[in-house]
Every structure is written in structure tokens, then in C-alpha cells.
Amino acid sequence: MMQRSVYKVNLTKIVGEGEFPCPSCGEIISPDDGSEIVYEILDVKTNEDNLLEEILVVCKKCGIMIRLEGFEMLKEIKNELFDCDDYLLKGNIETNLFE
């Protein structure tokens, strides 16, 4: 049985809002496209904190598999959000804006 090639795309190294060209055929793969016409999600891996580690997709135009990496920034964003929530919970910001 012939094994398919798997391309790796590091999302931290692309410009834009998550879209990138297929490394094989150039078809634009966008996270905003939920139609599964251009690509299909095959597998999603998360870490112990239930944050994304990688996503495996297949380009429906040429059939290659693409491993999406570079989700480490989500952990940083999550930590920043929790820091903001902690700040708000400590009463450091006026929350009654209509008084």
C-alpha cells in the first residue's frame, strides 16, 4: 500500500487570517470555509488543557493531506483571557457603566 505524503503548515508563519494555499495545487484553504468543498478535516488533536495541537485536513482538489501546526498561541491567548477575568473579579474595573 502506497503511503500518502503529508505536508506541514505552521500557522504562525502565514500572513492573513488563517487562509493559506494548498502546498500541492495552490487551492486556497480557509478556516472560514465550513462547506467542506475545498478541504475536509480528518483529525483534530488536543493537549491536556483541551487546546488545539494540530489538525489534519485533506485538500479535495488534489487529495494531499496537510497537518496544521502552530496553535501554541492559543495557550497564550487563553492565559491572557484568564488574567483579564481575574482582574475583573478582583473589582479592579468599574463594571456598572450605566449608573
Buried (B, 14 or more C-beta within 10 A) or exposed (E): EEEEEEEEBEBEEBEEEEEBEBBBEEEEBEEEEEEEEBBEEEEEEEEEEEEBBBBBBBBBBEEBBBBBBBBBEBEEEEEEEEEEEEEEEEEEEEEEEEE
